[in-house]
Amino acid sequence: MGLHLAKKGILENIIPAGRPPLKQMVDDFMELGGKLWVCTPCIETRQLHKSDLIEGADLMAAATLTEALLQSSAALVF
């Protein structure tokens, strides 16, 4: 349920062993130009709203996501 990692207040509470806090890694990723896309139907199904997500998270439907992934040189999905 990767979607829940995009919710406000979640990343701050995840500190992987031997790694920086997940929030720091996500912040660094986004500062370097990384994009955080969240499945629109997934948040709707869970009755979440864009305002529930961290700053910089963008909503994207499957067809648009698929097109973007096909044109990308690298992607991380979970």
Sequence and secondary structure as in RCSB ss.txt:
>XXXX:A:sequence
MGLHLAKKGILENIIPAGRPPLKQMVDDFMELGGKLWVCTPCIETRQLHKSDLIEGADLMAAATLTEALLQSSAA
LVF
>XXXX:A:secstr
 GGGGGBTTTGGG   TTS  HHHHHHHHHHTT  EEEEHHHHHHTT  GGGB TTEEEE HHHHHHHHHH S  
   
